[in-house]
Amino acid sequence: MSGILWALLFNLLLTLAVELGAAAIAGVRGSDLAILALINCVTNPLVNYCFDWIWIWQNGQGAVPYICLAVLEIGVVAVEALLFKKLLRYRKIKPLPLSLLLNGASFAVGELVGLAAMLL
């Protein structure tokens, strides 16, 4: 398996662990957790794959990759919020704040893991 596929798989597994854990803490249960996992199995690889190609295209330099990442993440939060509204029975936290919470947690953990990897 190529390096990019391993990276995509690692990012997806880390995201699933963080977001499903955070969702469970927030009270999401049962089939709603499975739906969250399936949604992430679509959105996470797409965002990471797009960002990887933008990073390569820009040689990891300048502001363009980070601007594109912000746009991608905002898009994911919006799309996931819409999917949460349509597909989840969970209603303790509204879909948009829930999407922000889960994506914010996984983004923060991903950045910390990336920082730790650079330091080791």
OpenMM code with the backbone's topology and positions (N, CA, C; nanometers):
from openmm import Vec3, app, unit

residues = "MET SER GLY ILE LEU TRP ALA LEU LEU PHE ASN LEU LEU LEU THR LEU ALA VAL GLU LEU GLY ALA ALA ALA ILE ALA GLY VAL ARG GLY SER ASP LEU ALA ILE LEU ALA LEU ILE ASN CYS VAL THR ASN PRO LEU VAL ASN TYR CYS PHE ASP TRP ILE TRP ILE TRP GLN ASN GLY GLN GLY ALA VAL PRO TYR ILE CYS LEU ALA VAL LEU GLU ILE GLY VAL VAL ALA VAL GLU ALA LEU LEU PHE LYS LYS LEU LEU ARG TYR ARG LYS ILE LYS PRO LEU PRO LEU SER LEU LEU LEU ASN GLY ALA SER PHE ALA VAL GLY GLU LEU VAL GLY LEU ALA ALA MET LEU LEU".split()
positions = [
    Vec3(0.0858, -0.1178, 0.0000),
    Vec3(0.0000, 0.0000, 0.0000),
    Vec3(0.0899, 0.1235, 0.0000),
    Vec3(0.0534, 0.2226, -0.0796),
    Vec3(0.1357, 0.3429, -0.0915),
    Vec3(0.1274, 0.4278, 0.0342),
    Vec3(0.2229, 0.5194, 0.0448),
    Vec3(0.2286, 0.6075, 0.1612),
    Vec3(0.1044, 0.6918, 0.1787),
    Vec3(0.0495, 0.7405, 0.0673),
    Vec3(-0.0693, 0.8255, 0.0782),
    Vec3(-0.1896, 0.7447, 0.1264),
    Vec3(-0.1998, 0.6183, 0.0839),
    Vec3(-0.3111, 0.5345, 0.1311),
    Vec3(-0.2987, 0.5050, 0.2794),
    Vec3(-0.1758, 0.4789, 0.3248),
    Vec3(-0.1553, 0.4567, 0.4686),
    Vec3(-0.1922, 0.5819, 0.5474),
    Vec3(-0.1515, 0.6979, 0.4955),
    Vec3(-0.1828, 0.8236, 0.5638),
    Vec3(-0.3339, 0.8465, 0.5685),
    Vec3(-0.4028, 0.8199, 0.4572),
    Vec3(-0.5485, 0.8353, 0.4550),
    Vec3(-0.6154, 0.7412, 0.5547),
    Vec3(-0.5682, 0.6173, 0.5606),
    Vec3(-0.6247, 0.5201, 0.6544),
    Vec3(-0.5982, 0.5618, 0.7990),
    Vec3(-0.4758, 0.6047, 0.8274),
    Vec3(-0.4428, 0.6484, 0.9634),
    Vec3(-0.5300, 0.7672, 1.0032),
    Vec3(-0.5415, 0.8661, 0.9128),
    Vec3(-0.6232, 0.9840, 0.9427),
    Vec3(-0.7692, 0.9460, 0.9668),
    Vec3(-0.8204, 0.8548, 0.8857),
    Vec3(-0.9597, 0.8118, 0.9033),
    Vec3(-0.9781, 0.7408, 1.0370),
    Vec3(-0.8889, 0.6497, 1.0707),
    Vec3(-0.9007, 0.5765, 1.1976),
    Vec3(-0.8893, 0.6699, 1.3175),
    Vec3(-0.7974, 0.7651, 1.3101),
    Vec3(-0.7834, 0.8622, 1.4184),
    Vec3(-0.9105, 0.9473, 1.4304),
    Vec3(-0.9630, 0.9921, 1.3170),
    Vec3(-1.0862, 1.0710, 1.3174),
    Vec3(-1.2026, 0.9920, 1.3745),
    Vec3(-1.2154, 0.8662, 1.3326),
    Vec3(-1.3239, 0.7833, 1.3857),
    Vec3(-1.3119, 0.7676, 1.5369),
    Vec3(-1.1908, 0.7419, 1.5854),
    Vec3(-1.1714, 0.7245, 1.7298),
    Vec3(-1.2102, 0.8519, 1.8055),
    Vec3(-1.1624, 0.9657, 1.7572),
    Vec3(-1.1887, 1.0919, 1.8268),
    Vec3(-1.3358, 1.1309, 1.8159),
    Vec3(-1.3904, 1.1299, 1.6944),
    Vec3(-1.5276, 1.1782, 1.6763),
    Vec3(-1.6309, 1.0851, 1.7381),
    Vec3(-1.6106, 0.9556, 1.7257),
    Vec3(-1.7065, 0.8635, 1.7877),
    Vec3(-1.6959, 0.8684, 1.9397),
    Vec3(-1.5738, 0.8845, 1.9894),
    Vec3(-1.5566, 0.9002, 2.1341),
    Vec3(-1.6234, 1.0264, 2.1853),
    Vec3(-1.6015, 1.1370, 2.1150),
    Vec3(-1.6642, 1.2640, 2.1547),
    Vec3(-1.8162, 1.2560, 2.1423),
    Vec3(-1.8634, 1.1912, 2.0363),
    Vec3(-2.0086, 1.1764, 2.0180),
    Vec3(-2.0687, 1.0928, 2.1302),
    Vec3(-2.0004, 0.9865, 2.1681),
    Vec3(-2.0499, 0.9019, 2.2768),
    Vec3(-2.0548, 0.9805, 2.4079),
    Vec3(-1.9516, 1.0618, 2.4323),
    Vec3(-1.9514, 1.1459, 2.5528),
    Vec3(-2.0682, 1.2445, 2.5494),
    Vec3(-2.1005, 1.2935, 2.4294),
    Vec3(-2.2117, 1.3881, 2.4131),
    Vec3(-2.3484, 1.3202, 2.4197),
    Vec3(-2.3496, 1.1871, 2.4268),
    Vec3(-2.4758, 1.1157, 2.4421),
    Vec3(-2.5300, 1.0497, 2.3165),
    Vec3(-2.4531, 1.0525, 2.2080),
    Vec3(-2.4968, 0.9846, 2.0855),
    Vec3(-2.4861, 0.8345, 2.1100),
    Vec3(-2.5873, 0.7594, 2.0697),
    Vec3(-2.5927, 0.6160, 2.0971),
    Vec3(-2.6387, 0.5372, 1.9751),
    Vec3(-2.6148, 0.4068, 1.9795),
    Vec3(-2.6712, 0.3105, 1.8855),
    Vec3(-2.6415, 0.3370, 1.7399),
    Vec3(-2.7458, 0.3288, 1.6596),
    Vec3(-2.7300, 0.3415, 1.5149),
    Vec3(-2.6814, 0.4804, 1.4743),
    Vec3(-2.7050, 0.5808, 1.5581),
    Vec3(-2.6536, 0.7144, 1.5274),
    Vec3(-2.5008, 0.7155, 1.5237),
    Vec3(-2.4367, 0.6372, 1.6101),
    Vec3(-2.2906, 0.6272, 1.6053),
    Vec3(-2.2450, 0.5631, 1.4749),
    Vec3(-2.3168, 0.4619, 1.4308),
    Vec3(-2.2824, 0.3972, 1.3036),
    Vec3(-2.2988, 0.4947, 1.1873),
    Vec3(-2.4025, 0.5762, 1.1917),
    Vec3(-2.4251, 0.6761, 1.0866),
    Vec3(-2.3124, 0.7784, 1.0875),
    Vec3(-2.2727, 0.8239, 1.2064),
    Vec3(-2.1595, 0.9172, 1.2163),
    Vec3(-2.0342, 0.8565, 1.1554),
    Vec3(-2.0106, 0.7293, 1.1841),
    Vec3(-1.8928, 0.6616, 1.1296),
    Vec3(-1.8989, 0.6566, 0.9772),
    Vec3(-2.0135, 0.6213, 0.9229),
    Vec3(-2.0279, 0.6139, 0.7769),
    Vec3(-2.0093, 0.7507, 0.7111),
    Vec3(-2.0637, 0.8529, 0.7713),
    Vec3(-2.0464, 0.9881, 0.7171),
    Vec3(-1.8983, 1.0237, 0.7146),
    Vec3(-1.8277, 0.9938, 0.8232),
    Vec3(-1.6850, 1.0227, 0.8289),
    Vec3(-1.6043, 0.9398, 0.7291),
    Vec3(-1.6504, 0.8202, 0.7004),
    Vec3(-1.5805, 0.7357, 0.6029),
    Vec3(-1.5873, 0.7943, 0.4619),
    Vec3(-1.6816, 0.8841, 0.4391),
    Vec3(-1.6911, 0.9528, 0.3100),
    Vec3(-1.6174, 1.0868, 0.3156),
    Vec3(-1.6482, 1.1686, 0.4148),
    Vec3(-1.5953, 1.3051, 0.4164),
    Vec3(-1.4461, 1.3111, 0.4496),
    Vec3(-1.4001, 1.2306, 0.5443),
    Vec3(-1.2609, 1.2397, 0.5874),
    Vec3(-1.1615, 1.2077, 0.4767),
    Vec3(-1.1746, 1.0944, 0.4074),
    Vec3(-1.0769, 1.0682, 0.3003),
    Vec3(-1.0811, 1.1731, 0.1886),
    Vec3(-1.1998, 1.2236, 0.1575),
    Vec3(-1.2101, 1.3264, 0.0532),
    Vec3(-1.1322, 1.4522, 0.0921),
    Vec3(-1.1515, 1.4994, 0.2127),
    Vec3(-1.0825, 1.6199, 0.2581),
    Vec3(-0.9317, 1.5964, 0.2626),
    Vec3(-0.8912, 1.4843, 0.3189),
    Vec3(-0.7478, 1.4585, 0.3307),
    Vec3(-0.6822, 1.4392, 0.1942),
    Vec3(-0.7489, 1.3714, 0.1033),
    Vec3(-0.6947, 1.3503, -0.0302),
    Vec3(-0.6816, 1.4840, -0.1042),
    Vec3(-0.7857, 1.5663, -0.0972),
    Vec3(-0.7801, 1.6985, -0.1621),
    Vec3(-0.6688, 1.7834, -0.1021),
    Vec3(-0.6590, 1.7845, 0.0292),
    Vec3(-0.5547, 1.8649, 0.0934),
    Vec3(-0.4160, 1.8139, 0.0566),
    Vec3(-0.3980, 1.6821, 0.0530),
    Vec3(-0.2671, 1.6273, 0.0152),
    Vec3(-0.2260, 1.6737, -0.1239),
    Vec3(-0.3196, 1.6714, -0.2178),
    Vec3(-0.2870, 1.7141, -0.3539),
    Vec3(-0.2610, 1.8635, -0.3615),
    Vec3(-0.3337, 1.9428, -0.2865),
    Vec3(-0.3083, 2.0871, -0.2824),
    Vec3(-0.1705, 2.1124, -0.2222),
    Vec3(-0.1376, 2.0387, -0.1185),
    Vec3(-0.0069, 2.0528, -0.0532),
    Vec3(0.1052, 2.0201, -0.1523),
    Vec3(0.0911, 1.9100, -0.2249),
    Vec3(0.1907, 1.8711, -0.3255),
    Vec3(0.1987, 1.9768, -0.4356),
    Vec3(0.0839, 2.0201, -0.4849),
    Vec3(0.0776, 2.1192, -0.5920),
    Vec3(0.1479, 2.2491, -0.5524),
    Vec3(0.1352, 2.2874, -0.4261),
    Vec3(0.1955, 2.4117, -0.3773),
    Vec3(0.3329, 2.3893, -0.3127),
    Vec3(0.3855, 2.2672, -0.3202),
    Vec3(0.5140, 2.2330, -0.2587),
    Vec3(0.5165, 2.2639, -0.1092),
    Vec3(0.4003, 2.2566, -0.0452),
    Vec3(0.3922, 2.2809, 0.0989),
    Vec3(0.4280, 2.4224, 0.1393),
    Vec3(0.4209, 2.5154, 0.0451),
    Vec3(0.4620, 2.6525, 0.0745),
    Vec3(0.3463, 2.7493, 0.0545),
    Vec3(0.3553, 2.8603, 0.1232),
    Vec3(0.2574, 2.9665, 0.1061),
    Vec3(0.1291, 2.9419, 0.1827),
    Vec3(0.0363, 3.0334, 0.1614),
    Vec3(-0.0903, 3.0303, 0.2344),
    Vec3(-0.1981, 2.9477, 0.1653),
    Vec3(-0.1797, 2.9193, 0.0350),
    Vec3(-0.2854, 2.8522, -0.0415),
    Vec3(-0.3296, 2.7201, 0.0216),
    Vec3(-0.2368, 2.6303, 0.0619),
    Vec3(-0.2848, 2.5047, 0.1225),
    Vec3(-0.3698, 2.5260, 0.2471),
    Vec3(-0.3341, 2.6251, 0.3269),
    Vec3(-0.4078, 2.6490, 0.4510),
    Vec3(-0.5431, 2.7149, 0.4256),
    Vec3(-0.5483, 2.8011, 0.3264),
    Vec3(-0.6762, 2.8608, 0.2877),
    Vec3(-0.7685, 2.7515, 0.2335),
    Vec3(-0.7132, 2.6653, 0.1489),
    Vec3(-0.7928, 2.5542, 0.0943),
    Vec3(-0.8379, 2.4600, 0.2046),
    Vec3(-0.7510, 2.4345, 0.3012),
    Vec3(-0.7890, 2.3481, 0.4134),
    Vec3(-0.9040, 2.4100, 0.4919),
    Vec3(-0.8981, 2.5403, 0.5156),
    Vec3(-1.0072, 2.6074, 0.5871),
    Vec3(-1.1380, 2.5940, 0.5101),
    Vec3(-1.1325, 2.6130, 0.3781),
    Vec3(-1.2532, 2.6005, 0.2958),
    Vec3(-1.3053, 2.4568, 0.3002),
    Vec3(-1.2143, 2.3597, 0.2889),
    Vec3(-1.2550, 2.2185, 0.2953),
    Vec3(-1.3201, 2.1857, 0.4288),
    Vec3(-1.2607, 2.2307, 0.5376),
    Vec3(-1.3142, 2.2007, 0.6712),
    Vec3(-1.4498, 2.2678, 0.6933),
    Vec3(-1.4640, 2.3916, 0.6482),
    Vec3(-1.5937, 2.4597, 0.6599),
    Vec3(-1.6990, 2.3839, 0.5802),
    Vec3(-1.6615, 2.3381, 0.4614),
    Vec3(-1.7535, 2.2599, 0.3793),
    Vec3(-1.7949, 2.1309, 0.4475),
    Vec3(-1.6997, 2.0627, 0.5101),
    Vec3(-1.7298, 1.9378, 0.5792),
    Vec3(-1.8234, 1.9619, 0.6967),
    Vec3(-1.7970, 2.0657, 0.7730),
    Vec3(-1.8847, 2.0977, 0.8868),
    Vec3(-2.0270, 2.1207, 0.8373),
    Vec3(-2.0405, 2.1963, 0.7283),
    Vec3(-2.1741, 2.2256, 0.6750),
    Vec3(-2.2426, 2.1004, 0.6215),
    Vec3(-2.1709, 2.0213, 0.5427),
    Vec3(-2.2294, 1.8997, 0.4846),
    Vec3(-2.2664, 1.8007, 0.5944),
    Vec3(-2.1766, 1.7816, 0.6896),
    Vec3(-2.2063, 1.6878, 0.7982),
    Vec3(-2.3236, 1.7364, 0.8815),
    Vec3(-2.3336, 1.8661, 0.9059),
    Vec3(-2.4477, 1.9183, 0.9816),
    Vec3(-2.5787, 1.8879, 0.9091),
    Vec3(-2.5801, 1.9068, 0.7784),
    Vec3(-2.7007, 1.8742, 0.7004),
    Vec3(-2.7330, 1.7254, 0.7080),
    Vec3(-2.6301, 1.6418, 0.6965),
    Vec3(-2.6525, 1.4969, 0.7054),
    Vec3(-2.6986, 1.4565, 0.8457),
    Vec3(-2.6407, 1.5186, 0.9481),
    Vec3(-2.6833, 1.4903, 1.0853),
    Vec3(-2.8307, 1.5246, 1.1026),
    Vec3(-2.8700, 1.6402, 1.0480),
    Vec3(-3.0099, 1.6839, 1.0603),
    Vec3(-3.1042, 1.5847, 0.9940),
    Vec3(-3.0653, 1.5332, 0.8790),
    Vec3(-3.1509, 1.4412, 0.8032),
    Vec3(-3.1495, 1.2992, 0.8587),
    Vec3(-3.0336, 1.2535, 0.9095),
    Vec3(-3.0167, 1.1109, 0.9372),
    Vec3(-3.0140, 1.0711, 1.0846),
    Vec3(-2.9788, 1.1641, 1.1728),
    Vec3(-2.9653, 1.1257, 1.3139),
    Vec3(-3.0944, 1.1480, 1.3913),
    Vec3(-3.1176, 1.0581, 1.4855),
    Vec3(-3.2284, 1.0771, 1.5802),
    Vec3(-3.1839, 1.1628, 1.6984),
    Vec3(-3.0546, 1.1672, 1.7230),
    Vec3(-2.9966, 1.2432, 1.8341),
    Vec3(-3.0302, 1.3908, 1.8197),
    Vec3(-3.0791, 1.4524, 1.9283),
    Vec3(-3.1183, 1.5931, 1.9230),
    Vec3(-3.0755, 1.6734, 2.0462),
    Vec3(-2.9917, 1.6170, 2.1334),
    Vec3(-2.9495, 1.6917, 2.2521),
    Vec3(-2.8666, 1.8146, 2.2131),
    Vec3(-2.7850, 1.7994, 2.1121),
    Vec3(-2.7075, 1.9106, 2.0567),
    Vec3(-2.7526, 1.9255, 1.9123),
    Vec3(-2.7817, 2.0477, 1.8703),
    Vec3(-2.8262, 2.0717, 1.7329),
    Vec3(-2.7174, 2.0285, 1.6336),
    Vec3(-2.7564, 1.9963, 1.5100),
    Vec3(-2.6616, 1.9416, 1.4125),
    Vec3(-2.5375, 2.0271, 1.3848),
    Vec3(-2.5532, 2.1576, 1.3676),
    Vec3(-2.4363, 2.2409, 1.3376),
    Vec3(-2.3387, 2.2470, 1.4545),
    Vec3(-2.3831, 2.2755, 1.5767),
    Vec3(-2.2881, 2.2728, 1.6887),
    Vec3(-2.2256, 2.1340, 1.7090),
    Vec3(-2.3029, 2.0283, 1.6858),
    Vec3(-2.2478, 1.8938, 1.6986),
    Vec3(-2.1378, 1.8718, 1.5946),
    Vec3(-2.1621, 1.9124, 1.4714),
    Vec3(-2.0616, 1.8990, 1.3664),
    Vec3(-1.9366, 1.9801, 1.3997),
    Vec3(-1.9560, 2.1017, 1.4473),
    Vec3(-1.8417, 2.1848, 1.4878),
    Vec3(-1.7630, 2.1199, 1.6009),
    Vec3(-1.8334, 2.0679, 1.6993),
    Vec3(-1.7688, 2.0020, 1.8133),
    Vec3(-1.6863, 1.8823, 1.7679),
    Vec3(-1.7484, 1.7937, 1.6905),
    Vec3(-1.6796, 1.6712, 1.6492),
    Vec3(-1.5633, 1.7006, 1.5558),
    Vec3(-1.5850, 1.7875, 1.4584),
    Vec3(-1.4773, 1.8200, 1.3654),
    Vec3(-1.3671, 1.9003, 1.4319),
    Vec3(-1.4032, 1.9878, 1.5217),
    Vec3(-1.3020, 2.0628, 1.5953),
    Vec3(-1.2144, 1.9720, 1.6802),
    Vec3(-1.2768, 1.8755, 1.7457),
    Vec3(-1.2011, 1.7812, 1.8279),
    Vec3(-1.1060, 1.6978, 1.7423),
    Vec3(-1.1557, 1.6453, 1.6310),
    Vec3(-1.0686, 1.5609, 1.5484),
    Vec3(-0.9602, 1.6437, 1.4801),
    Vec3(-0.9909, 1.7659, 1.4395),
    Vec3(-0.8890, 1.8516, 1.3795),
    Vec3(-0.7792, 1.8823, 1.4810),
    Vec3(-0.8192, 1.9184, 1.6033),
    Vec3(-0.7213, 1.9510, 1.7075),
    Vec3(-0.6326, 1.8313, 1.7401),
    Vec3(-0.6926, 1.7140, 1.7553),
    Vec3(-0.6129, 1.5940, 1.7843),
    Vec3(-0.5206, 1.5627, 1.6663),
    Vec3(-0.5701, 1.5763, 1.5449),
    Vec3(-0.4870, 1.5525, 1.4266),
    Vec3(-0.3674, 1.6464, 1.4217),
    Vec3(-0.3893, 1.7732, 1.4549),
    Vec3(-0.2777, 1.8688, 1.4581),
    Vec3(-0.1772, 1.8323, 1.5675),
    Vec3(-0.2265, 1.7902, 1.6826),
    Vec3(-0.1360, 1.7497, 1.7913),
    Vec3(-0.0543, 1.6269, 1.7530),
    Vec3(-0.1186, 1.5314, 1.6876),
    Vec3(-0.0467, 1.4106, 1.6419),
    Vec3(0.0581, 1.4490, 1.5379),
    Vec3(0.0214, 1.5372, 1.4458),
    Vec3(0.1177, 1.5828, 1.3447),
    Vec3(0.2354, 1.6560, 1.4076),
    Vec3(0.2089, 1.7383, 1.5068),
    Vec3(0.3158, 1.8090, 1.5774),
    Vec3(0.4059, 1.7115, 1.6509),
    Vec3(0.3452, 1.6139, 1.7184),
    Vec3(0.4238, 1.5129, 1.7889),
    Vec3(0.5104, 1.4334, 1.6924),
    Vec3(0.4565, 1.4008, 1.5751),
    Vec3(0.5331, 1.3256, 1.4746),
    Vec3(0.6528, 1.4061, 1.4253),
    Vec3(0.6361, 1.5368, 1.4111),
    Vec3(0.7480, 1.6214, 1.3676),
    Vec3(0.8570, 1.6297, 1.4733),
    Vec3(0.8168, 1.6276, 1.5994),
    Vec3(0.9129, 1.6403, 1.7079),
    Vec3(0.9869, 1.5106, 1.7395),
    Vec3(0.9301, 1.3985, 1.6998),
    Vec3(0.9935, 1.2691, 1.7297),
    Vec3(1.0834, 1.2226, 1.6202),
] * unit.nanometer
topology = app.Topology()
chain = topology.addChain("A")
for resn in residues:
    res = topology.addResidue(resn, chain)
    for name in ("N", "CA", "C"):
        topology.addAtom(name, app.Element.getBySymbol(name[0]), res)
